[in-house]
Amino acid sequence: MKRILYFFPDNVGQQTAGNKTRAIQLLKYFKEKGYHVDFASLKHEKADQDTEQDTIDFLINNKLADNVYLLPRKPGKGNPVIYFLKYKLWDLVYYWFAYPLRSNIPTFLTIRLKHAFEDILRANTYDDIIISYVTCAGLVSNKSLLKGAKTIIDTHDFITAQFKYKKRFNLGVTFQDEINRLNSFDEVWAISHEEQYVFGQFCTANMRLVPLMIDTDHLTGKPAAEKKYDLIYVASDNVHNKRSADWFFEHVYPLLPQDIRICVIGLINRSIPEKYKIERVAYAESLDDYYAASKIALCPMLTGTGVKVKVVEALAHGLPVVSTLRGIDGLPNKRLNGCLVSDDPAGFARNIIILLNNKEEYTTQSTFAKELFNNSFSKAVLYKELDSAFK
């Protein structure tokens, strides 16, 4: 039986963002294969501390992990002088020697977190160690603790591009820093063809395309639902989504029919003014029924990088997507993919109206959506690639 150590820093007990979808699907794959999995993550933030046991119970009760480690990143500050001398100072020393001074990649790792993770390595032996995000690459820098384990970095995203808007952004130093971190692993997982190409040009580590996967087995045979909504928009409240929602509601919404029915799901509702006539759902444990009750999905992304999980989810349900150019990042096909694309408010609105009024065009785009999903993001596609990675 393979023994896997999987580090993912976010709270998978609350599945409020697309990156958590990927983590859960990987855990389900390990479960199906019968692997022993130790799952490591961060202790929850103060406002969320009472959910730690819920997260552990979720993973253990669903047999997604055999052991769960929630690791401390920072201690309570208490006395600021003691905190600085005992913890912060050593973090700064570590950053000084570990990372280029002018790199714009955030210094997420702390000595406290690194030591806690290394305690797991000392106490156990693994066949494979998977680290999520290049910001956490330093967790496995002490090669003497790996005991022959294969190290894998699941990139999730092209981090250099995430921080190109920072003041005094240094492309050369930041990109070299990212590549150096990736090259410290045996294998690099890219989530899209674009990232596989970019990383593959510079990485000496083995490159593997491990795309996003949406499990649709439970949808087979479900009867067609009444289309309660014309449009569905699902988003968290990160800075990219806030910018995108502002653009859509300020510039596109006024161009749409007044009686259009829009359902907005997720934390993005906090950023949308009450004046707009929409149905708001703060959180939905499952989006299946909402997608089934909708005609068209929206992705008005203006910034950000990587595959948009909500686009793939919509395609999985056969929904055409009206998107901006950034919204189709990571899709292998830029045309004939189930998405109508425009960065112009009038063009974006026109694409929505075309799909609502032209049944033939709607059917064509829905067919493209299903074909793209089945060929690139289905369970069969991902499992085939993972089988190769863990053979």
N, C-alpha and C positions, 0 to 999 in steps of 0.2 A: 504494500500500500504506500503510495506516494505521500510524503509529508510536506505540506505547503505552509509557509508563513506569508500572510498577506497583510500589508500595511496600507490603509486608506484613512486619511485624517478626518474626514467629515462624518457626521452622525447619520449612519444608514438607517437608524430607527425612525427617522423622520425623512421620508423620501420626497423632499420639496424641490429638488433640482436634478437636472439631467445627468450630472456626473455620478449621482448616487444610483441611478438606473443601471449604469455600466457595472458598478461595484456589485450590486445585487445579482445581476445576470452572471457575472463571473463566479460568485459564490454558489449559485444554483448549478453551474456547470461542474464545479468541484464536488458538490453533493451528489450529482447524478453519476459521476465517475467513481464515487466511493473513496475519495481522497481524505486524508486527515488534514484538517485546516485549523491553524491557529490564526485568529484575526486580531490585528493590532490597530488601534486608533487612538485618538486623543480624548482625554477627559473632557467632559462637556464644559462649556462656558458657564459662568455663575448663574445666568438667567435660565439655564437649561439643565442645571445639575440634577434636578429631581427626576430627569428622564434617563439617567445612566442605567439604572437597573432594567428599565423598559427595553433599552437597546440590547442589553445583554440577553434578556429573556427572549426577545425577538429572534436573535441569532441562534441561540441554543435550542429553543423550542421548535424552530423551523429546520433544525439540523443543518444550518448554513455554516456553523463553526463548531469545533470541538472545544476550543478554549478561546476566551475573549480577554484581551488586555487593553484597558483604557489607560493611556500613559499621560503623565503630567508634562506639560510644556513649560509652564512657569509656576513658581511657588507664589503663595500670597505675599504681597509686598511688605506688609507690616512696617517695620522701621525702614525708611528709605535708604539710610546709610548702610545698614547691614545687608539689605537687599542688593544694593549696588556692589558692595565689596565681595559678597559671597556668591552672587549669581551673575549679575549684569556684566561686571568687569570681565569675567571669564568667557562670557558669550562674545564680547567685543574682541578679546584676544583670539578666540577661535575664528571669528569672521576675518580678522586681519590676516591670519595665516592660511585660511582655507579658500578664500574667494578673492578674485580680482577687485581692487578698490573701486574701480569705475564701472563695474557691472551693475546693471539695473535690475537684476533678478533679486527679489526680496530675500532677506536673511530670515527665513522662516524657522529654520532649525535652531534649537537651543542645546546647550550642554546637558541640561536636565533631561530633555527628551531623548537625546542621543544615548546617554548612560542607561536610561530605563529600557530602551530598545536593545541595547547591547547585553543587558541582563537576561533578556529572553534568549538571545543567541547563545550565551554561555550555558544556559540551562537545558538547551534543546539542540537536536540535530535535524536538519531539513534537507529535502532534495531540491526544493526551489524556494526562493525568496523573492516576492513581488513587492516592489515599492511604487506607490502612486505619486506622480508629479516629480519633476526635476528639482523642485525646491527641497525635496526630502531625500535627495540622492545620498547625502552624507551619512545617512543611517547605517549604511553598509561599507563605510570607508575602512573599517578595521578588518582587513581580509583574514586575519588570523582567527577570527571568531566564526567564519562562514563554514568551516569544516567540509569544504568541497561542494557546498550548495551552489546551484546555478542561480545567478542573480539576474532579475528582469526588472526593467523600469517601464512602467505603463505611463506614457507621457501625458495622455489625456488632451494635450494641447501643445501648440508651438509658443512657448513662454516668451521668447524674445519679442514676438509680435504683440503680445499682450501689453507690453510696457513701452511701446514706441511713442506714446503720447506724454511720457514723463519728461519733466524739465531736465535738460542736460543729458538726454538719452544718448548713449554711446553704442551704436549698432555693432561695431567690430568687437569690442570687449565683451558686450553682453552675449552676442551670438557665440563667440569662442567659449565663454563660460558655460553656456548651455551644452555645447558639443562636448566639452571636456567632462562635464558631469555625466552625460549619456555614455561616453566611452569608458566610464569606470564600471559599467555593467557588462555582463556576458551577452545580453540580448535587449534590444530596444523595441517596444511596441508602439507603433503609430496608429492613430485612430482613423486616419484618412489617407487617400492616395497622395494628396498634396504634401502632407507632412512626411509620409514615407519617402517621397522623392527628395524633399529638402534635406532631411536627416541622412538619407542614404548617400547623398553626395559628399558628406563630410565625416560621417561616423565610421569608425573601424569596427565597432561592435556589430553583431548580427542584427539585421533589421527584419522586422516582421509586421505585416499589416494585420492588425486585430481590430476589425471594425466594430462600431456600435451594433448591438443586437437587441431586438425587441421580440419577446416570445409571444406568438399569436396562436399557440395551440388551443387556448381556451376560447378563442373566438370562432373556431370552426363550427359551422352548423347553427350559429345564432341567427334568429330571424331578423329581417330588416326592421329598423326602428323608425318611428315617425320623426321627420326632420323638424325638430322644434326650433333650431337656431340656423340662421343663414351663415353666421361666422363664429368660429371659436378661436380664442386667443389665449394661449397658456404661457405663463412666464413667471419667473421669480422676480425679486426686486433688486437685482444687481445693477450696476451703473449703466451697463450697455442696454439692458431692458428698459430702464427708466427713460433713457434718451430715445429709444425706439418708440415707446408708448407715447411720449410727448409728441414726436413727429407724426405718428399715425393720427392721434386724436385732434391735433391742431391743424393738420394740413390735408389729411385724407378723409377723415370722418365727415367734414362739412360737404364733401362732394358725393356722398352716398345717399341713397333714398332715405327719407325720414323714418320710414316704417321698418328699416332693416333690423333684424334681430341678432344681437351680438352677445355672446357669453364669454366673459373674461374670468379665467381661473388662475389662482395663485396669488402670491404676495405682491405682485405688480399692482393689484387693486388699491394698495395704499397710496400709490403715486398718481392715480387717475382721479381727477376732480369729480365731485358728485353730480355735476351738471349734465353729464353724459348719460343718455338713455341706454343702459346696458344691464345685463343680468350679471351679478357679481357672485363668485364662489371663492371664498378665501382659501379653502383647501379641499381637495377631493382625494380620498384614499385610492380610488381607481378612476382613471379617465375614460375607460372603455365606453361607458354609457353616454358620456358627453360627446365623445367623438362620433358614436353611432347616431346621435341625435342632431348632428351638425352637417352642413353641406360643404363648407369650405374652411380650411385652416389658414390663419394669418401668421406671417413671420416678417415683421417690418424692421429687422435688424439693420442698423446703420454702422455699428462698430462691433468689435469682438472677433474672435478667431475660432476655428474648429467646427466640427459637426454640430448642428443644432438638433438636439435630441427631440424636441417637440416637432420638428419637421419630419424626422424619421418615424415618430409615432403616428403622425397624421397619414403618412404614406402607407404605413402598415395597415391602417383602417380603410385604405382606398380613397382618402380625401384628397382632392386637389389642394394645392397650397398656393396662395398668393404671397409672394415674397419679394424682398429686395435682393440685390446681388449678394450681399453678405450672408443672407439667409440660406443660400445654397452652398456655402463653403463646405467642403468635405464630401459632397455628393459626387460619385464617380462620373455621372452624366450631367453635363450642364444644359443639355437640351433633351426633349422627349423624356422628361423625368417626373412629370406630374405637377410641375411648378410653373406658374406664370410670373415672370420677373420684371420689376420696374423699380428704379430708384426715384422716379418722378411721381409726386403725389397724384397728378391727374392720370398718369399711366397706371399707377397702383389701383386707384379707384376704378378705372376702366376695366382692368383685369377682373376685379370682383364682379362688376356688373355683367361682363361677358359670361362668366361662369354661372351666374344666377339666371340669366335670360336665354342662354344658348344650350339646350339640352345635349346636342350632338358634341359640342366642344367639352362640356362637362364630362360626358361619358368617355371621350378620348383621353382627357387628362387623368381621370380616375383609373383607366386601364394602364396608362404610363406609370402612375404612382404604384400600383400593385406590382407591376413587372420590375420596377427598379428595386422595390423593397425585397421581393423574393430573390432577386439575383445578387443583391449586395448586403442586405442587413438581416436576413432571416436567421433563425436558430441554426439551420443546417449549415449555412455559410460560416458562421462563427465557430461552431463546434468542430468543423473540419479543420479550421486553422489552429484551434486550441489543441486538438488531438495531435497535430504535428508538433506543436510547441512542447508538449509534455510526454512525447513518446519515449 
